[in-house]
Amino acid sequence: MRVVLAEDLFLLRDGLVRLLEAHGFEIAAAVDNGPGLDRALEELEPDVAVVDVRLPPSFTDEGLQCALRARRRRPGLPVLVLSQHVEQLYARELLADGSGGVGYLLKDRVMDAGQFTEAVRRVAAGGTAMDPQVISQLLQRSSGDDRPVSRLTPREREVLELMAQGRSNAAIAGRLSVTERAVAKHTANIFAKLGLEVSDDDNRRVLAVLAHLDAA
């Protein structure tokens, strides 16, 4: 699996290259700035891009904008964005086209090699990998007394958080030590309360929930 990596800090970039290579990934390019990322994504056509949001020369959202341009040129290009802080705007822009193959992780998650590489593989396969803190903030913002999320039970909120991280019913059941049938019932209730169409497609339901929460 070929990866284009963009990170301006040398030590972190070098560490990510070593980590990914140790887990069987091929590093097609490792760059430290926006223009370099633009060129690498256009010329190398990687299987997945792992991109720091803030890159030179702007040090604002250069990395994210490069990734979004690449997805417009090549719809569905898998992109996993790394950020130091939770920025709901980044999550919204990443999800705007409604397709899969997207992820948004805080850099703290990189310290867990298994969790990080699992997220890269999930995104590369067309799935969605969203950081639990991103989901938590979206839930908090959406949970006023007049918002649909406020009608969810505590267990339904737990299921929703795990669902929005890209986990299947089986994975959620294992995490919460309940049956898949119980999870299916909770997810049906969640979709009904949020006014969303029920879907068995893991990626589509994640995107639907996240889009709903971010627009609430």
C-alpha positions as CSV (number, residue, x, y, z in Angstrom):
1,M,0.0,0.0,0.0
2,R,1.6,3.3,-1.2
3,V,1.4,6.3,1.1
4,V,2.2,10.0,0.6
5,L,3.0,11.5,4.0
6,A,3.1,15.3,4.7
7,E,4.5,16.5,8.0
8,D,6.7,19.6,8.5
9,L,8.4,18.5,11.8
10,F,11.4,16.3,10.8
11,L,11.4,14.0,13.8
12,L,7.7,13.3,13.6
13,R,7.9,12.8,9.8
14,D,10.9,10.4,10.2
15,G,9.1,8.5,13.0
16,L,5.9,8.1,10.9
17,V,7.9,6.9,7.9
18,R,9.6,4.3,10.1
19,L,6.4,3.3,11.8
20,L,4.4,2.9,8.5
21,E,7.3,1.0,6.8
22,A,7.5,-1.4,9.8
23,H,3.8,-2.2,9.4
24,G,4.1,-3.0,5.7
25,F,3.3,0.3,4.0
26,E,5.4,1.7,1.1
27,I,6.2,5.4,1.5
28,A,5.9,6.9,-2.0
29,A,6.9,10.3,-0.7
30,A,7.4,12.1,2.6
31,V,7.2,15.9,2.2
32,D,7.3,18.9,4.5
33,N,5.3,21.6,2.7
34,G,2.1,22.3,0.8
35,P,3.6,22.7,-2.7
36,G,5.5,19.4,-2.3
37,L,2.3,17.7,-1.2
38,D,0.4,19.0,-4.2
39,R,3.0,17.6,-6.6
40,A,3.3,14.3,-4.8
41,L,-0.5,13.7,-4.8
42,E,-0.9,14.6,-8.4
43,E,2.1,12.7,-9.8
44,L,2.3,9.6,-7.6
45,E,-1.4,8.7,-7.2
46,P,-0.9,7.0,-3.8
47,D,-3.3,4.6,-2.2
48,V,-3.7,6.9,0.8
49,A,-2.4,10.3,2.0
50,V,-1.5,11.0,5.6
51,V,-1.5,14.7,5.9
52,D,-0.8,17.3,8.7
53,V,-3.4,20.0,8.6
54,R,-0.8,22.8,9.1
55,L,2.0,22.9,6.6
56,P,4.3,25.6,5.2
57,P,4.1,28.1,3.7
58,S,0.9,29.3,5.3
59,F,0.9,27.2,8.5
60,T,-2.9,27.5,8.6
61,D,-4.8,24.7,6.8
62,E,-2.4,24.2,3.9
63,G,-2.3,20.4,4.3
64,L,-6.0,20.0,4.4
65,Q,-6.6,22.3,1.4
66,C,-4.0,20.3,-0.6
67,A,-5.8,17.1,0.2
68,L,-9.2,18.5,-0.7
69,R,-7.8,19.7,-4.1
70,A,-6.4,16.2,-4.7
71,R,-9.8,14.7,-3.9
72,R,-11.4,17.0,-6.4
73,R,-9.0,15.9,-9.1
74,R,-9.3,12.2,-8.0
75,P,-12.7,11.7,-6.3
76,G,-12.5,9.2,-3.4
77,L,-8.7,9.6,-2.8
78,P,-8.3,8.3,0.7
79,V,-7.0,11.0,3.1
80,L,-6.2,10.8,6.8
81,V,-5.7,14.2,8.3
82,L,-3.6,14.8,11.5
83,S,-4.2,17.8,13.7
84,Q,-2.8,19.1,17.0
85,H,-6.2,20.3,18.1
86,V,-9.9,19.5,17.4
87,E,-11.1,21.9,14.7
88,Q,-14.7,21.2,13.7
89,L,-14.3,23.3,10.5
90,Y,-11.7,20.8,9.3
91,A,-14.0,17.8,10.0
92,R,-16.8,19.6,8.1
93,E,-14.6,20.4,5.0
94,L,-13.3,16.8,5.0
95,L,-16.8,15.3,5.0
96,A,-18.3,17.9,2.6
97,D,-18.3,15.7,-0.5
98,G,-20.2,12.9,1.2
99,S,-17.8,10.1,0.1
100,G,-15.7,7.8,2.2
101,G,-12.0,7.3,2.5
102,V,-11.6,10.1,5.1
103,G,-10.1,10.3,8.6
104,Y,-9.4,13.0,11.1
105,L,-7.1,12.0,14.1
106,L,-5.4,14.1,16.7
107,K,-1.6,13.7,16.7
108,D,-1.8,12.0,20.1
109,R,-3.2,9.0,18.4
110,V,0.0,8.5,16.5
111,M,1.6,7.4,19.8
112,D,-0.5,4.2,19.6
113,A,1.0,2.4,16.6
114,G,-1.8,-0.2,16.4
115,Q,-4.6,2.4,16.5
116,F,-2.8,4.7,14.0
117,T,-2.0,2.0,11.4
118,E,-5.5,0.6,11.8
119,A,-6.9,4.0,11.0
120,V,-4.7,4.3,7.9
121,R,-5.8,0.9,6.6
122,R,-9.5,1.7,7.3
123,V,-9.3,5.0,5.4
124,A,-7.3,3.4,2.5
125,A,-10.1,0.8,2.2
126,G,-12.6,3.6,1.8
127,G,-13.8,3.7,5.4
128,T,-14.0,6.5,7.9
129,A,-11.8,7.0,11.0
130,M,-12.7,9.9,13.2
131,D,-11.0,10.8,16.5
132,P,-13.2,10.2,19.6
133,Q,-12.5,13.8,20.7
134,V,-13.8,15.2,17.5
135,I,-17.0,13.1,17.9
136,S,-17.3,14.2,21.5
137,Q,-17.1,17.9,20.7
138,L,-19.6,17.5,17.9
139,L,-22.0,15.7,20.3
140,Q,-21.6,18.4,22.9
141,R,-22.3,21.1,20.4
142,S,-25.3,19.3,19.1
143,S,-26.9,18.3,22.4
144,G,-28.9,21.3,23.5
145,D,-32.4,20.7,24.9
146,D,-34.0,21.4,21.5
147,R,-31.6,19.2,19.5
148,P,-32.4,15.6,18.4
149,V,-29.2,14.3,20.1
150,S,-30.6,15.3,23.5
151,R,-33.3,12.6,23.0
152,L,-30.7,9.8,22.9
153,T,-30.3,7.6,26.0
154,P,-26.8,7.3,27.5
155,R,-26.3,3.9,25.9
156,E,-27.4,5.2,22.5
157,R,-24.8,8.0,22.8
158,E,-22.1,5.5,23.5
159,V,-23.2,3.5,20.4
160,L,-23.3,6.7,18.4
161,E,-19.7,7.7,19.4
162,L,-18.4,4.3,18.4
163,M,-20.4,4.3,15.2
164,A,-19.0,7.7,14.2
165,Q,-15.5,6.3,14.7
166,G,-16.2,3.9,11.9
167,R,-16.9,0.8,14.0
168,S,-19.2,-2.0,12.7
169,N,-22.1,-3.4,14.8
170,A,-19.9,-6.4,15.6
171,A,-17.0,-4.2,16.8
172,I,-19.4,-2.0,18.9
173,A,-20.9,-5.1,20.5
174,G,-17.5,-6.4,21.4
175,R,-16.5,-3.0,22.9
176,L,-19.7,-2.7,25.0
177,S,-20.0,-6.4,25.8
178,V,-23.5,-6.6,24.4
179,T,-25.0,-8.7,21.5
180,E,-25.0,-7.5,17.9
181,R,-28.8,-7.7,18.0
182,A,-28.8,-5.1,20.9
183,V,-26.5,-2.8,18.9
184,A,-28.7,-3.1,15.8
185,K,-31.7,-2.0,18.0
186,H,-29.7,0.9,19.4
187,T,-28.6,2.0,15.9
188,A,-32.1,1.8,14.6
189,N,-33.3,4.0,17.5
190,I,-30.5,6.5,16.9
191,F,-31.3,6.9,13.2
192,A,-35.0,7.3,14.0
193,K,-34.3,10.0,16.6
194,L,-31.9,11.8,14.4
195,G,-34.2,11.7,11.4
196,L,-31.8,9.7,9.3
197,E,-32.4,6.9,6.8
198,V,-31.3,3.5,8.3
199,S,-28.3,2.0,6.5
200,D,-26.4,-1.2,6.9
201,D,-23.4,0.3,5.1
202,D,-20.9,1.2,7.8
203,N,-19.2,4.0,5.9
204,R,-22.4,5.6,4.7
205,R,-24.0,5.6,8.2
206,V,-20.9,7.2,9.7
207,L,-20.9,9.9,7.1
208,A,-24.6,10.5,7.6
209,V,-24.3,10.8,11.4
210,L,-21.3,13.1,11.3
211,A,-22.9,15.3,8.7
212,H,-26.0,15.5,10.8
213,L,-24.1,16.3,14.0
214,D,-21.9,18.9,12.3
215,A,-24.9,20.7,10.7
216,A,-26.9,20.7,13.9
